[in-house]
Each structure stands twice: as structure tokens, then as C-alpha cells.
Amino acid sequence: MPPVAEPRVVPPLFTGLSAFPLTPLRQDRVDERSFVHLVERCAAAGVDSITALGSTGSYAYLHRDERAAVARLAVEHAGQTPVFVGIGALRTSDVLAHAEDAQAAGAAALLLAPMSYQPLTDDDVVDLFAAVTASSSVPVIVYDNPGTTHVTFTPELYGRIAQLPGIASIKIPGVPPDPDEAREHVSGLRDAVPEHIGLGVSGDAHAARGLLAGCDSWYSVIGGTLPELAVAITRAAQQGRPEEAQELSARLQPLWDLFAEHGSLRVVAAIAEQLGVAERSCLPLPLRGLDAAARARVADVMEGSVAPLCLH
């Protein structure tokens, strides 16, 4: 087994597991009771932070009042667990309004995904982050999610944004499958940004590999609905048990396959509905949930792969 990369010293706030809960809907309104239940599950499981209104939280489909309410509920029900809040929007003025609401709710950090309809240039993206950091009293996380925002980051763009005061962490979209290539990739990104900037892996199938390659944190979809499993993988990686972290992730491969086929949001919504922590059809229209055949596969994976790990 190759040596595990030594983590850098970054603020503890941006290390470990950050769980991304759904924002369930019921009759086209935020289902506050279900959302609170998900937040409390995450906090009880011992996650290191909770990120409300990430892509898993359907932030782009909610209006300002809904997002402000979700931010308040997350902070109120997370106990001592820090809460990060997503503030992405198409217009800078809207981003700043969401940032104001999130800080008023007590967010420990802001998560910013630069969204696009018209393609954004690198200068557009840097100016957006500069506007937010200039007006924010809490740290800002760079949210790199090209599959939903259609904004592609490069190491050079990371480096430009990371020079802004207040930038604390960068959520990267996965790492290469080969462990040596993963370490080289993470090392290259570290060379592009200042020493104090944390790197967080996303794409749950990449999480164990990313943490073992030297990422400081895992920004986790599954952590918002099945937090105990995500905590177990994270702690194994953090505490020098790489084989255990990789084995746990490998045993969840059927779940990662469903993510790849149907998208993590739809699959996690189906899991939440199956567990009874969200009502049926909890996604914002026009997003449809999985059909009956796909739901049956989710149920099989839950019984065959997930449940045995939860009982372990």
C-alpha cells in the first residue's frame, strides 16, 4: 500500500466530512419538517460540518425567501455542528443577497458556485468571487461543479481566486482513479494555491481515494442522507486506515453506479423517500424522481450493499 499523503494544516472548519442534505419539497413548498430531520440526523452522526443549499439541496430552484428559511433552519437544528450555506445564483446582486441572508442566519462559511447561462470568462468568475469576499465576514468556499454550473475551472483559475482574502477551501470535482495519479493531481492543485487553502474532494465515488491522496475534506452527497456511512469512510481515511476506507467505498460501488447512471440527486432523493425521511416526489419540478424500475434497483442496493454496512 503506497503511503498516505500527509494533510496540510488548514483551519479545522474545512477538514473532515461536510454533509450535503437534500432540501425536500412537499406540494411545491419546502418541507421544513423533513429538512430539519435530515439536518439533525447529520449532526447526530458526528459529521464535521453541514452544507445547506448545495446542489444536493436544490439551491438553484428556490427563491430568496425559501433559501433564507432553509439557512435559518439548518443553523438552528445543527447544534454545535458548523453550517455552510450555498449562495450561488446567476446575477451577482442575487449572490450578494443570498450571502447576506446566510450570514444573518449564522452560517460559518459561504459556498459559492458560479452559475452560468451565458458562458462566463475567467475574469467574470474572479470578479464574482471578489465581490463576495469583499462583502463577507465569513470564509468562502469555491464550489467547482461543472456538471451543473457549466463553468470549468483550471488550476490557474483556482490560483487567481485563492489569492482573494477570505477564500478558505476549494471543492474539486473528483480525482483520477489511479492512486498515484490521484496524489499527483492533488499535489499539483496544492502547488497552484496558497498553503492555507483547503482542498475538498467531491463526487462520492472518489471520496476515499481523494482523502487518501491528501484532500482535507469530503463534500459529500451521501453524507446528507446516510451520514453514518460517510463518517465511517472519512474517519478511516483520517485515522490512517486506508484499506478500510477503500474497502468501505468499494462495497458501495453499486450505489456509485446508480449515481453515475441516474445522477446523485435523484438517487439520494429516492433513498430519502424509501427511508421515510422525505415524502414521495420530494424534488422540485420539473425534476422527476426515479421511475419504478430504477427505484426497485435502489431498494436492492440499499438492502444488499448499504444495510449490511449500517449494521456493521
Stockholm file with secondary structure:
# STOCKHOLM 1.0

chainA/1-312         MPPVAEPRVVPPLFTGLSAFPLTPLRQDRVDERSFVHLVERCAAAGVDSITALGSTGSYAYLHRDERAAVARLAVEHAGQTPVFVGIGALRTSDVLAHAEDAQAAGAAALLLAPMSYQPLTDDDVVDLFAAVTASSSVPVIVYDNPGTTHVTFTPELYGRIAQLPGIASIKIPGVPPDPDEAREHVSGLRDAVPEHIGLGVSGDAHAARGLLAGCDSWYSVIGGTLPELAVAITRAAQQGRPEEAQELSARLQPLWDLFAEHGSLRVVAAIAEQLGVAERSCLPLPLRGLDAAARARVADVMEGSVAPLCLH
#=GR chainA/1-312 SS CCCCCCCCCCCGGGSEEEECCCCCEETTEECHHHHHHHHHHHHHHTCSEEEETSGGGTGGGSCHHHHHHHHHHHHHHSTTSCEEEECCCSSHHHHHHHHHHHHHHTCSEEEECCCCSSCCCHHHHHHHHHHHHHHCSSCEEEECCHHHHCCCCCHHHHHHHHTSTTEEEEEECCCCSSHHHHHHHHHHHHHHSCTTCEEEECSGGGHHHHHHTTCSEEEESGGGTSHHHHHHHHHHHHTTCHHHHHHHHHHTHHHHHHHHHHCHHHHHHHHHHHHTSSCSSCSCTTCCCCCHHHHHHHHHHIIIIIHHHHHC
#=GC SS_cons         CCCCCCCCCCCGGGSEEEECCCCCEETTEECHHHHHHHHHHHHHHTCSEEEETSGGGTGGGSCHHHHHHHHHHHHHHSTTSCEEEECCCSSHHHHHHHHHHHHHHTCSEEEECCCCSSCCCHHHHHHHHHHHHHHCSSCEEEECCHHHHCCCCCHHHHHHHHTSTTEEEEEECCCCSSHHHHHHHHHHHHHHSCTTCEEEECSGGGHHHHHHTTCSEEEESGGGTSHHHHHHHHHHHHTTCHHHHHHHHHHTHHHHHHHHHHCHHHHHHHHHHHHTSSCSSCSCTTCCCCCHHHHHHHHHHIIIIIHHHHHC
//
